[in-house]
């Protein structure tokens, strides 16, 4: 099996197919509908989320189809033969409006709007949520780590700890979040991300003595040579042997690039290592740290003034520890010639009806003030009234602010509009947008809520719809 083999119409949940068949048997296959993708809270107690996964989603939708083998499989589950014939001939004709990949986004705003016939929109729900939720989660985690690392490089070491093939997409998302290089060779090739790597403890353990292991590695790979110094005893064996090899390399006109610490007290060890290197006129040798790092550990090392030059981050990065899921949802907003919404006992979970877009409001320095969700109409946002989400009670004044529309056409009638963007350009865009986010929303934890507003007309429709539904239920009880 090739990886591409899983990218079929079966990349879905079973109930998507049962609902799709239900629409089909009712003759609703040409019925226009609109779904919104949004999430209800930022992960990691963060003040923002980095939106990622759009290009990967586009690739999957571009090859979304049901093969004859898929049809045979579904036939075994008793699906209607006419519906299966429909699936066999299905070619997506839907349209998508989305924020740009790498955008800085916030809860309770429709980041992706999908329009088209209701069957197609139902069938792609699972793959859309699977890709956007995961890659946005990892891109956000990566950005939080990179913000603590600052100018020091962060390297993705996580493939071996990732959840299966998800590790391939995790590396892409991590790059969008600011991670410079990866040990993941497949993703390095597939997504054109710089690859890097050194040695593991097994290389050193395979030798009778550590010094010979270091010498051989430096001889074979003199460029960018980094020696792992904690296999036996970091300060009494690994570092002295690395210093010996570094001096020998200097005699050959070469330079040891760095040493890596992968266990122990990283603050103490990095300070002792830096001291011993400097005492031996090896101030150019870098110190790379790994071993269960995340943004909180790096923050602590910063407060301790640990002299670390680069970070290798693995498990916490590619698995999104300690908040391993973004709660993105995909809700129906329009069908059957009228706006639709989900009701909830929790007002914050009540969805917004109608076909919508998002405006971002800016101050005179192009810094973000807040976002506003509006009906997708031609009325300028400056002439609309906005209430603070999610409960829609506090009126916000955006009348004098500059604004920009951040939802753009991405697919139109089954055809992607834009060619694939280089991953580096997505990274650069994301970094530029992060600079426009005021610093008060960037703390490591307990950031204030960024203002996300709802147009008054949407609040009015939502309130009216709820009242009508309650009245209908009351009438039925009588």
Secondary structure as GFF3:
##gff-version 3
##sequence-region A 1 478
A	DSSP	three_ten_helix	3	6	.	.	.	ID=ss1
A	DSSP	alpha_helix	14	25	.	.	.	ID=ss2
A	DSSP	beta_strand	32	39	.	.	.	ID=ss3
A	DSSP	three_ten_helix	43	45	.	.	.	ID=ss4
A	DSSP	beta_strand	49	50	.	.	.	ID=ss5
A	DSSP	alpha_helix	54	62	.	.	.	ID=ss6
A	DSSP	alpha_helix	68	75	.	.	.	ID=ss7
A	DSSP	alpha_helix	81	88	.	.	.	ID=ss8
A	DSSP	beta_strand	95	98	.	.	.	ID=ss9
A	DSSP	beta_strand	104	105	.	.	.	ID=ss10
A	DSSP	beta_strand	112	117	.	.	.	ID=ss11
A	DSSP	alpha_helix	118	123	.	.	.	ID=ss12
A	DSSP	alpha_helix	125	149	.	.	.	ID=ss13
A	DSSP	beta_strand	153	156	.	.	.	ID=ss14
A	DSSP	three_ten_helix	159	161	.	.	.	ID=ss15
A	DSSP	alpha_helix	166	176	.	.	.	ID=ss16
A	DSSP	beta_strand	181	182	.	.	.	ID=ss17
A	DSSP	alpha_helix	185	191	.	.	.	ID=ss18
A	DSSP	alpha_helix	201	205	.	.	.	ID=ss19
A	DSSP	alpha_helix	210	220	.	.	.	ID=ss20
A	DSSP	beta_strand	226	228	.	.	.	ID=ss21
A	DSSP	pi_helix	234	238	.	.	.	ID=ss22
A	DSSP	alpha_helix	239	251	.	.	.	ID=ss23
A	DSSP	beta_strand	258	261	.	.	.	ID=ss24
A	DSSP	alpha_helix	266	279	.	.	.	ID=ss25
A	DSSP	beta_strand	286	289	.	.	.	ID=ss26
A	DSSP	alpha_helix	295	303	.	.	.	ID=ss27
A	DSSP	beta_strand	310	313	.	.	.	ID=ss28
A	DSSP	alpha_helix	315	319	.	.	.	ID=ss29
A	DSSP	beta_strand	328	335	.	.	.	ID=ss30
A	DSSP	beta_strand	338	339	.	.	.	ID=ss31
A	DSSP	three_ten_helix	347	349	.	.	.	ID=ss32
A	DSSP	beta_strand	356	362	.	.	.	ID=ss33
A	DSSP	beta_strand	368	375	.	.	.	ID=ss34
A	DSSP	three_ten_helix	381	383	.	.	.	ID=ss35
A	DSSP	beta_strand	386	388	.	.	.	ID=ss36
A	DSSP	beta_strand	395	396	.	.	.	ID=ss37
A	DSSP	beta_strand	402	405	.	.	.	ID=ss38
A	DSSP	beta_strand	408	412	.	.	.	ID=ss39
A	DSSP	beta_strand	415	416	.	.	.	ID=ss40
A	DSSP	alpha_helix	423	436	.	.	.	ID=ss41
A	DSSP	three_ten_helix	439	441	.	.	.	ID=ss42
A	DSSP	beta_strand	452	455	.	.	.	ID=ss43
A	DSSP	alpha_helix	456	477	.	.	.	ID=ss44
###
